Amino acid sequence: MSYEILETLHRLLGPEHVQSGTEAGARYHVDFSHENACVPLAVVRPRTTDDVAVILRTCHAARQRVVVQGGLTGLAGGATPQPGELVLSLERLTGIEELDRTANTMTVQAGTPLQTVQQAAADAGYVFPLDLGARGSCTIGGNIATNAGGNQVIRFGMMRSLVLGLEAVLADGTVVSSMNKMLKNNAGYDLKQLFIGTEGTLGVVTRAVLRLYPQLPSKITALCALHNFDATVELLRSLQTGLGGALSAFEAMWASYFHYVLAHAPGVQSPFDREYPLYALIELEGTADAPDRARLESVLEAAFDADVIADAAIAQSLRESQSFWKIRDSIGEVTPTLQPMLAFDVSLPIDAMASFLAQVEAEFARSTEPVTNLVFGHIGDNNLHLAVTTHRHDGLERLCDTVYSAVGAHGGSISAEHGVGTLRRQYLHHSRSAAELDLMRRLKAALDPHGILNAARVLPE
C-alpha cells in the first residue's frame, strides 16, 4: 500500500516533489524538541494549495497518515513523524502575495518564514507584531497552527488576533478559502478559528491574511531590577496605567535565568553592579522619543521612590537596547549546556504564579538529583517558561508530572504558546475538562474521520 501511494503521488505531482524518507535527509526526522526522531515513509513538498489538496485527497482515500511540517522549530513533538507517516512539508509554499496599504493587511503563503513577513512589513512602513526567538526559521503556517504568542502579546495579542482570514485544506482534500480582510465579519461561524491553534489536526493552513500595524517612530527599552515578584506585578500595573497602550513588552526574568545566561552566553552583560532576585525588560512604542522617554522616566522614578524597583537602566542607543534583549533571547544560546532539558511553556493566573513556583521549587528540592530551574516569562499575558534539567535522562517524566500537576492545581494551562503536540498530550487533562476533551474529539472525528492528519497529537488517547 505504501508503495502504491508513493507511485500515485509521483504521477500526480512529479518526482521532484516526492522523496523517500531516507532520501530526504535527517532534518525531516524530528522537530526542535530533538525527541523521538523517526524516518518518515516519504517527504512530499507541495508548491501550491492545489498540490496540498491532491496529497490529502490521495492519503484520505488510502487511510495514509500525514504529519505536517513547517520550520520545525516546535518544542512539543507535533511535527516529528511517527512510524509509517508521510511528511507534508510546506517549505516550498512560500511567498508574499500582496501588501494592501488600504486594508493594512498582508497576504502570505503558509511556508513563509516569520522574519520574511516582518521585514516586508518594515520595508513598507508597517509592523507585523508577532515576534519570537525562532523568527528566522519558524513559518507563518506553524505560527497559526500553534497560535504563537511571543514578546508583544501584551499589546497586540496572540496569532489569533493577527489573522483576519485564511485558506486551509481539510483531510479529504477539500479547500476552504476564507481570505477575509475585514476587521468585522459576523456572517455565520468564524471558520478560521478551527485551524488557529489546533496544530494541523483539523486541516492544513496554506495561505493567510495577516493584520499589519503602522510603524511607530519611537521605541524605548529599559531593564529594571526588582526585589520580589509582588514588586514585579506592581511595576507592570504602574506601566500599564502610566503608559497606557504604549507598553509593548514586559519580560520578567528570575535570578536563576538571568545569572545563568550571564555566566554561559557569550557577549552578554548586566548593566547592574550587583545581583537582584528579579528583572523586568520593558519596551514602549510611541510617536515621539522625547515625550515618550519622559513618560517612562516619570513612571520609573515613582516606582523607585515607592521602593518597587531597586535599580533601572534605560537604553540610550539601539545597541544598548539590543544588549538588553540579548539577555532575554539567549535561552537558545544556553540550551546546549542544559541538555537533556525540559522546556515548559505554561500559563497561570498572575496571582497564582508565586505560589506555583514555590510549590515546584519545593518539589524539586526533594529530588535525589540537583535540579536546575531557569524561569522567565511574559507574565503580563500569563505566560511562564521554565527550563528544567538534572543533566540526566532518568527522572524527566517525574519532573513533568511535578510541573503539570502544579499547573492544574493553580488553575493554569499546560501550554501557553508552543502547542501540545505529542509530548504534552498526556497532561492535557490538567487544563481541560472531560466535556471539553469530548467536544475536541467530536470536532476531530467530523473533519478528519479517518484520523490521518497529525494523528496521536494534541488529544490524549
N, C-alpha and C positions, 0 to 999 in steps of 0.2 A: 504493500500500500504506500509506504514512504517513497519508494522509487517511482511509483506512478504519479504521485503529487509533484515531485520534482520535475518529472518529464512534462507534466501538464504546464507547470509554471515556466519552464524553459520555452515551451512552444508559445505560450500566451504573451510572455514578457520579453523574451530574448535571453540568451545565455549570459549576457553581460550583467543582468540584474539578479542572477541566482548563483550562489556558490554553496558548496557543501560546507558543513560546519568546520571541518579540518582545513579546507582551503581558505576560508575567510580570515582566519587568524584568531589569536587569543584575546584580542580586545573585545570580542563579542561574547566572551565566556562568562563575564562577571561584571557587576556594577562596582561603584566606588567603595562598597562595603568590603570588597575582597573576600567575601564568604561564599562557600558552596559553588565555586566555579564549575561550569559544565559545558561540554562541547554540544552545541545545538545540532539538530538534524541538518539544517541549512540556514543561510542568511539571505534574505530577499531585501533588495534595496530599491523601492519604487521611486519614480521621479514625479508622479502626478497622483492626484486623488483618484483618477480612474484606475491607475495601476493598483492602488491600495484596495479599491473595490473588487478588482479581479482576484487579487490574492485572497481576500477574505471570503469571497464567494466560493472560490475553489476549496479553501480549507474548511469552510462551513459544510459543504457537501460531503467532504471526506472525513469529517469529525477530527480534523488535524488541529492540535493545539498550537497557539501562536503567542509569543511574548513580544511586546512592543518595546523598542529601544530608541532613545533619543541621544543625549550626550553622555549617558552612562555615569552621571555624577551623583546618582541617588545613593542613600546610605541604608535603605530598608530592604534591599534584595529584590525589589519589584521588577527590575529589568534583567535580572540574572536568569538565563534559561534553565529549564529543568529537563530531565532526560526525555528525548523524543520531540521536543518542541522546536518549532520553526521560528527563527528570529525575523521580525519585521522591523528593519532599521529605517528610520526616517531621515538619515543623514543626507540623502540626495534631494529631499523635499524641502529645498531652501530658496529663500529669496524674498525681497520686499516688493510687493506688487503695487502698492500705492501709498502715498502720504497725502492725506486730504487736509489741507490747511483750513478749509471752511468748517469741516466737522471735527477737526482736531483728532484725527484718527490715523492709524497706520494699519494696512492690511498686509499680513505676512503669512508665509508658509510655515508649517509646524516645525520643520527641522532647522529653522534659522536660529543661530546662537543668540542668546540674550544680549551679549555685548555688541553684536552687529546692529540689533534694533536700537540699543542705547545710543550708539554712535550716529546712526542715521537720524535719529530724533534730534540729537545735539547739533548736527550739521545744519538742520533745518530750523534751529532756534527753539526746539522743544525738549521736554524731558519725558522719557518713559521711566517712571519712578521705581519699578521693581529693581532691586539690586541685591546681589548675594555674591559670596566669595567665588563661586564657580561660574561667574558671568561669562568667561571666555569659552567655556565648554558646554554648559547646560543649554538646552534648547527651549524655545517658546512652547512647543508641544509638551515637553516634560514639565515646564513651569505650570502649565494649565492642568495637566493630569494630576499634579500633586498640590495644586492650589498654593503655590510658593508664596513666601512672605518676604523675609529679608529685612534690610535695615530701615526702611522708611514706611513700614506698615502703620506706625502711629499717626502718620499724616495722610497717607494715600490708600491705605487698606491693602489687603492681600490680592493675589492674582484675580480672584473672583470679582473684585471691584474694578479691575483694569481691562476686562474683556467685555466688549459690547456685543459681539457676535462671533459665531464660529461655524465651521464645517466639520462634520465627523462622519465616519463610515461605521455602520453597525456590523455586527458579527457576520450577518448574511450577505454583506456587500452593499446594502442599501446606503446611499449617500444622503445625509441630512444636512442641507445647506441653509443656514440662518445667519447670513453675513450682515447683521443689523448694525447700523451706525448711530442709532438714536439713543439718547440717554433714557427716554421714556418709551416703553413699548409693552403694554399690558394686554396685548391681544392673545389671550389663551396662555398656555403653560410656557414658562421660560425654559425651553428645552436645553439651552446651553448648560444649564446647571446639572444636567445628567452627566456631563462629561468633565466638568471642572472639579478636581479633587477626587475623582473616582478611579484614578490610577490605571486608565486604559481597560478597566474591567467591563465597561458598558459600551465602548466604542473607541475608535481611533481618531483623534483630532488631526485634521490635515491642514486647515487654514484658520486664521483668526483675525478679527478686527479689534485692535488694541486702542485704548484710550491714551491720548497724549496730553501733556500739560505745558503751558508756556514756560520757557526757561527764565528763571529769575536772576537778576544781576548780582545779588548779594548772597553769599554763603559764609557763615561764621562757625567755626568749630572750637569747642572748649573741652578740656579734660578736668574733671573735679575729683578731689579726694574726699572720702566721707567716713564718718565714724562708725556707722552701722546701717542696717537695712532700713530701719524706720526713717532715718535721715535721707536715704536714697529716694524713698517714696515721697517724702515731703518736698524734696528738691524737684522731683518730677511734677508734682502738683503745682508748685510755685512757678515753674517754667511754663506749664500749660496755661496758667492764669495770666502770667506776666507777658508771655509772648503770643498767646492766642494760637492761631493756626500756623504761625511761622515755625514752630518746633517740628522738625522733620525727622530727627533721630534721637534716640535716648538708649544708649547701650550700657548696661551695668556689667561690671567685671569684678568678681570677688577676688580677694587677695591670692587665693590658690591659683587662679588662672593668670592674673596679671603678673605675678612674680615668676611663675614658671615660664611664661613667654619671654620675660626679660632675660632669664637665665639660658634659654635654649634656642631662641630665634635670632638669627644674625641681623645686625643693624637696627635693633630695637632699643630705645632708650626711654626712661621715665623722665618727665620734666620736674619731678619732685625729689627732694634730697632725703626723704625718709619713706618708710612703708606705712600703708594705711589698710584698714580692713576691707574697704570697698572703693571702687572707682566708677565714675559715670562719664561716658563720652557723649557729648551732646552736640547737636548741629541745628542751626536755624537757617532758613532761606527766606529772603525778603526782597524788597525793592530798592533799598539804598543802604550802602555799607555803614556809613557813619551813624545814622539814627538806629539802625538795627544793632550795631555794636554797642551803642549807648544803652539800649534797652536790655541787652543781655548783661552788660556790666552792672546795671542797676539791680537786676534780679539776683545776680550772684553776690553782690555786696550785701544785699538784705539777708540772703541765706547765710553768708559768713557772719554777719552781726548776730544772727539768731542761733549761731553755732550749729547750723545744719550741715555746712561744708567745712572741712578743715583746711583745704587749700584748693586753688584753681589756677589753671593756665589757659589763656585764650590764644589761639593760634594767630600769629601776626603775618603769616605768609601761607601760600599754598603748600610749600614744603613742610612747614610745621603742621599744617592740617593733615597732610598725608602721613607724617610721622605718628600722629595720634591714632589715625585709623589703622596704621600698620600693626599697632599693638592688638587691636581688636581682630584684625583679619589674619593674624599669624597662627590661628589654630591649624591651618593646613601645613604650615612650616614645622610645627612641633609634633604633629600627629605621628610621624615615623618613630619618634622617641618614646611613644606611649604604647606601641603595639605589644601584644594584642589589646585593642582598646574597644570599649563600648561607647557609642555616641548616642546619648539620649537627647531627644528633642521633645519636650513636654510643655503643656500649658497648664497654668494653675491660676485660681483667683489670686490677685495680688496680696490680699490679706492672709493667704494661706502659704505663701512662698517660704517665709521664715520658718514656720512650723514644719513644712515639708522637708526643707533642707536639714533641720535639726534632727528629724526622725531618720532620714537617710544616713546622716553622718554618725548617729548613734549606732545604727545597724552595721555600718562599715567598720566602726571601731571594735565591734565584736568579732570581726573576721579573723581567721587564723593567719591570713596574709595581709600585710600593709596595703591599704587601698589609697590610690591617688585619685582625687576627685577635683577636676578643674571646672569651675562654674562660671558661666557668663550668660547673658541673655538680653532680650529687648525689653523685658518686664512691662513696659507701657502697653504692650499688646498681649500680655500674659505669658510670654514665651521664655522658657529657661532651657539652656543647653548644659549638659553635664558630659564631660569627657572622663571616663572612669576606667581604671586599669589596676591590676595587680601584677602586670607583666607576666602573667601565666594564663594559659588557656583553661586550666582547671577552675571551676567555680564561677565561670562567667554567667551561666544560666541562673545561679543563685543570686548574683548581683542584679540581674534583670528582674527577678521576682521581687527583690527588695525595693527597687526603684518604682516599678509599675504598681505594686501593691500600695505604696505610699501615695502615688499619684491618685489612685482610686479612692483611697481613704480621705484625701483632701479635695475631692470633687473636681479633679483635673482631667486632662486629656493625654493619652499616651503618645499622641503625635500632634505637634503644633504646625509644622510646615514641611516635613520631609516625607510624609506618607507612612503607610502601614506596611505595604509590601508583603514579603514572606516572613521577615524577621520579627515583626511585631504583632502579627495577626492573632497569635495565641493569647495575647494580652488585651485584646480589644474589649473584652467583657468588663474590664476595669473602667471603661469610659462610655460604653453604650449598653442600654437596657436590652433585655430579651426581645421586647417588641420592636425596638429599632433594628436589631440584627435580623429579625424575621422579615421586616419590610425591605431591608437591603437585599436579602436573598431572593425575595419575590421580584424585585426590580431586575436583578441579575438573570433570573430564570426567564423573565419576559423578553429581555433584549438579547440574551445570549443563551438560547435554550439548550444548545449542545455543550455549553461551557468551554468554548475554545479560546476565548480572549483572556489573557493573563490569568489563567486558571490557578487555583490554590494560592491566590494572593488577596490581601485585604480581609476577606471574610474567613473567620475560623471554621474549621470542619465541624 
